[in-house]
């Protein structure tokens, strides 16, 4: 298995984790320097409630999987 296939497989597995969506959401707002906007706060807090997860869990997920998350954002054309 080449590196590209391995990365895509890992990304696919990560995307099944409920923390993945919240991490992508938060990281995309961080990258746009919009983390402290009311829109982000409203959507993000609703996402956390809906998924039954905490901000701390999302932060740990981002820390552990940052490279894969950034690669996903870039592949999808998000800033």
matplotlib code that plots the C-alpha trace (Angstrom):
import matplotlib.pyplot as plt

x = [0.0, 1.5, 1.5, -1.4, -3.6, -2.6, -3.5, -6.8, -7.7, -6.7, -8.8, -11.7, -11.5, -11.2, -14.2, -16.3, -15.5, -18.1, -15.3, -14.2, -17.0, -16.6, -12.8, -13.2, -15.7, -13.5, -10.2, -11.8, -12.8, -9.4, -7.7, -9.9, -9.3, -13.1, -13.2, -14.6, -17.5, -21.1, -21.9, -19.2, -20.1, -23.8, -23.1, -20.2, -22.0, -25.0, -22.8, -21.2, -24.6, -26.0, -23.0, -22.7, -19.0, -17.0, -14.7, -11.8, -12.4, -12.4, -9.2, -7.5, -8.7, -7.3, -4.0, -3.7, -4.9, -4.0, -2.1, -5.0, -7.6, -5.6, -5.1, -8.9, -9.6, -7.2, -8.4, -12.0, -10.9, -11.7, -9.3]
y = [0.0, 3.3, 6.4, 8.1, 5.1, 4.7, 8.3, 8.1, 4.9, 6.5, 9.6, 7.4, 5.5, 8.8, 10.3, 7.5, 8.9, 11.3, 13.6, 14.0, 16.3, 18.6, 18.6, 19.6, 22.3, 23.8, 23.5, 25.2, 28.2, 28.2, 28.4, 31.3, 33.1, 33.0, 30.9, 33.7, 34.6, 34.1, 31.9, 29.5, 29.4, 28.7, 26.0, 24.4, 24.2, 22.7, 20.1, 19.2, 18.8, 16.7, 14.4, 14.2, 15.2, 17.9, 20.7, 19.0, 15.8, 17.7, 19.5, 16.2, 14.7, 17.6, 17.4, 13.7, 13.8, 17.3, 16.3, 14.1, 16.7, 19.5, 17.1, 16.5, 20.2, 20.9, 18.0, 19.3, 22.8, 24.4, 27.0]
z = [0.0, -1.0, 1.3, -0.5, -0.1, 3.5, 4.2, 2.5, 4.4, 7.7, 6.8, 6.0, 9.3, 11.2, 9.5, 11.1, 14.6, 15.9, 17.0, 13.4, 12.3, 15.3, 14.9, 11.2, 12.1, 14.8, 12.9, 9.8, 12.0, 13.7, 10.3, 9.3, 12.6, 13.3, 16.4, 18.6, 16.3, 17.5, 14.5, 15.3, 19.0, 18.2, 15.6, 17.5, 20.9, 19.1, 17.5, 20.8, 22.4, 19.5, 19.5, 23.3, 23.3, 25.0, 23.7, 25.5, 23.6, 20.3, 21.3, 22.1, 18.8, 16.9, 18.7, 17.9, 14.3, 13.2, 10.0, 8.8, 9.6, 7.8, 4.8, 4.7, 4.8, 2.0, -0.1, 0.2, -0.8, 2.6, 3.9]

ax = plt.figure().add_subplot(projection="3d")
ax.plot(x, y, z, "-o")
ax.set_aspect("equal")
plt.show()
